């Protein structure tokens, strides 16, 4: 079996294992089920109050993206913390498998769990608020959502890499939730934000993934932002590998790896 095949098999088995583990966690289930529906309800009412009923599908899709991002963010923060609590972090670090390939399936699994948010918010909007399922590019939408999920997973991997040194990673994850989805244009366009925030938005793969998903739903160019999201996601994955190597060496030297 060639090395790329082994890596893909490792990622596939890891994602399946962690999805099964998360799907049995009451906290994960509650968060994944209820929070996206709250987002969707608030988004639809806000768009209706603004006198923009033609963009209710955009509101539902944006709320779904917010749910995916929340799942990835808190899953990445908990990826390291949970291993500390379970007493397996040291074993994972000293294993022959690179730590990046250990954390990547966890962040991708949180993104996969988060994809429920997209289907739930759209269905919630259709059943309760009569949101029309008028997708401009239905097939491209089905492609854009997994690409966006993958880009979010790569961003989550970089976050998980920086969280290795933190004793309580969730404390940092909490204040990152709202700023990132605002800067990424998950619900409202980036153009309404101050001009100085635009370079930050352009550097986030979530921005381009969300742009591709919204373009597929409402109309517009889908492929260019889709490719940009993939390119930035690959860049974030490479940065995560480099950061993990440095962080791992520092944690070993400072003896802070297993501190809870």
C-alpha positions in Angstrom: 0.0 0.0 0.0 1.5 3.3 -1.1 2.0 6.2 1.4 -0.8 8.4 -0.1 -3.2 5.5 0.1 -2.3 4.9 3.7 -2.8 8.6 4.5 -6.2 8.6 2.9 -7.2 5.4 4.7 -6.0 6.9 8.0 -8.0 10.0 7.4 -11.1 8.1 6.3 -11.0 5.7 9.3 -10.3 8.6 11.7 -13.2 10.7 10.4 -15.6 7.7 10.6 -14.5 6.9 14.2 -14.8 10.5 15.4 -18.2 11.0 13.7 -19.4 7.9 15.5 -18.0 9.1 18.8 -19.5 12.6 18.5 -22.9 11.3 17.4 -23.1 9.5 20.8 -22.3 12.6 22.8 -25.4 14.4 24.2 -23.6 17.7 24.3 -22.5 17.4 20.6 -26.0 16.3 19.6 -27.7 19.1 21.5 -25.4 21.7 20.1 -25.6 20.4 16.5 -29.4 20.1 16.6 -30.6 23.3 18.4 -28.1 26.0 17.7 -28.5 26.0 13.9 -32.3 26.2 14.2 -31.9 29.3 16.5 -29.6 30.9 13.9 -32.0 30.1 11.1 -35.0 31.6 13.0 -33.2 34.8 13.9 -31.8 35.2 10.4 -35.2 34.8 8.7 -36.8 37.3 11.0 -34.0 39.8 10.5 -34.2 39.5 6.7 -38.0 39.9 6.8 -37.8 42.9 9.2 -35.3 44.5 6.8 -37.9 44.3 4.0 -35.9 41.8 2.0 -38.1 38.7 1.7 -36.4 37.6 -1.6 -33.3 36.7 0.3 -34.8 34.3 2.8 -33.0 31.3 1.2 -29.7 33.2 1.6 -30.6 33.7 5.3 -31.2 29.9 5.7 -28.0 29.0 3.9 -26.0 31.5 5.9 -27.4 30.2 9.1 -26.4 26.7 8.1 -22.8 28.0 7.4 -22.8 29.6 10.8 -23.7 26.2 12.3 -20.9 24.4 10.5 -18.4 27.0 11.6 -19.5 26.8 15.2 -19.2 23.0 15.1 -15.7 23.2 13.6 -14.5 25.9 16.0 -15.6 24.3 19.2 -14.7 20.9 17.9 -11.1 22.1 17.2 -10.9 23.6 20.6 -12.2 20.4 22.2 -10.0 18.1 20.0 -7.0 18.7 22.2 -8.8 19.3 25.4 -10.7 16.0 25.1 -7.5 14.0 24.5 -6.1 15.6 27.6 -9.1 14.6 29.7 -9.0 11.1 28.3 -5.3 10.8 29.0 -4.4 9.9 25.4 -2.7 13.2 24.2 0.8 12.0 25.1 0.2 8.7 23.3 -1.0 10.5 20.2 2.0 12.8 20.2 4.6 10.0 20.6 2.9 7.8 18.0 4.7 7.3 14.7 1.8 9.0 12.9 2.3 12.7 12.6 0.2 14.7 15.0 -1.3 16.7 12.0 -2.8 13.5 10.6 -4.2 12.7 14.1 -5.9 16.0 14.5 -7.1 16.4 10.9 -9.7 13.6 11.1 -11.1 15.2 14.3 -11.5 18.6 12.7 -13.0 17.1 9.5 -15.4 15.0 11.6 -16.6 18.2 13.4 -17.2 19.7 10.0 -19.1 16.6 8.8 -21.3 16.8 11.9 -21.8 20.4 11.1 -23.2 19.7 7.7 -26.4 18.7 9.4 -26.8 22.4 10.2 -27.1 23.2 6.5 -29.8 20.7 5.8 -31.6 21.4 9.0 -31.7 25.2 8.5 -32.9 25.0 4.9 -35.6 22.5 5.9 -36.5 24.6 8.9 -37.0 27.6 6.7 -39.1 25.7 4.2 -41.4 24.1 6.8 -41.9 27.1 9.1 -41.3 30.1 7.0 -42.2 29.0 3.5 -38.7 29.7 2.1 -38.7 28.7 -1.6 -36.0 26.2 -2.6 -35.1 28.2 -5.6 -31.4 27.4 -6.0 -29.7 29.2 -8.9 -27.2 26.3 -9.4 -28.4 23.2 -7.5 -25.6 20.9 -8.7 -22.9 23.4 -7.9 -24.5 23.9 -4.5 -24.0 20.2 -3.8 -20.3 20.6 -4.8 -19.8 24.0 -3.0 -21.0 22.8 0.4 -18.5 19.9 0.8 -15.7 22.1 -0.5 -16.6 24.8 2.1 -16.7 22.1 4.8 -13.2 20.9 3.7 -11.9 24.5 3.8 -13.4 24.9 7.3 -11.8 21.7 8.4 -8.3 23.0 7.2 -8.9 26.2 9.2 -9.9 24.1 12.2 -6.7 22.1 11.9 -4.7 25.3 12.2 -6.7 26.3 15.2 -6.2 22.9 16.8 -2.5 23.2 16.2 -2.4 26.5 18.2 -4.6 25.1 20.9 -2.1 22.3 21.8 -0.3 24.7 24.1 -3.4 26.0 25.8 -4.7 24.5 29.0 -8.3 25.5 28.2 -8.6 25.9 24.5 -12.4 26.5 24.6 -11.7 29.8 26.4 -10.1 31.0 23.2 -12.6 29.4 20.9 -15.6 31.2 22.5 -14.6 34.8 21.4 -13.6 33.6 17.9 -17.1 32.5 16.9 -18.9 35.7 16.0 -16.0 37.7 14.6 -15.0 35.0 12.1 -18.5 34.5 10.7 -18.9 38.2 10.4 -15.6 38.7 8.7 -16.3 35.7 6.4 -19.7 37.0 5.2 -21.5 33.8 6.2 -24.8 35.7 6.8 -24.1 39.4 5.7 -21.9 40.5 2.8 -18.4 41.4 3.6 -18.9 44.7 1.6 -21.0 46.1 4.5 -18.1 45.8 6.9 -15.5 48.6 7.3 -12.8 48.7 4.6 -10.0 47.9 7.0 -11.5 44.5 7.6 -11.5 43.4 4.0 -7.9 42.1 3.8 -8.6 40.0 6.9 -11.7 38.6 5.2 -9.9 37.8 2.0 -7.3 35.8 3.9 -9.9 33.5 5.4 -10.9 30.3 3.5 -14.3 30.6 5.1 -14.9 33.8 3.1 -14.4 32.2 -0.2 -16.2 29.0 0.7 -19.2 31.0 1.9 -19.1 33.1 -1.3 -19.2 30.0 -3.4 -22.1 28.5 -1.5 -24.1 31.8 -1.6 -23.4 32.1 -5.3 -24.7 28.6 -6.0 -27.8 29.4 -4.0 -28.6 32.9 -5.2 -26.7 33.2 -8.5 -23.2 34.3 -9.5 -19.8 32.8 -10.2 -19.2 29.7 -8.2 -16.0 28.2 -9.5 -13.5 31.0 -8.8 -14.3 31.4 -5.1 -14.5 27.6 -4.9 -10.9 27.2 -6.2 -9.7 30.1 -4.0 -11.3 28.3 -0.9 -9.4 25.1 -1.8 -6.1 26.9 -2.3 -6.4 28.8 1.0 -7.5 25.6 2.7 -4.3 23.9 1.4 -2.3 26.8 2.7 -3.8 26.6 6.1 -3.2 22.9 6.2 0.5 23.5 5.4 0.7 26.2 8.0 -0.9 23.8 10.5 1.7 21.2 9.9 4.6 23.7 10.4 2.9 25.2 13.5 2.3 21.7 15.0 5.9 20.7 14.7 7.0 23.9 16.5 4.3 23.8 19.1 4.9 20.1 19.8 8.6 20.7 20.4 7.9 23.7 22.7 5.3 21.7 24.6 7.7 18.9 25.2 10.5 21.3 26.3 8.1 23.2 28.7 6.4 20.0 29.9 3.0 21.6 29.3 1.6 19.0 27.0 -0.7 17.2 29.5 -1.6 20.1 31.7 -5.4 20.2 32.1 
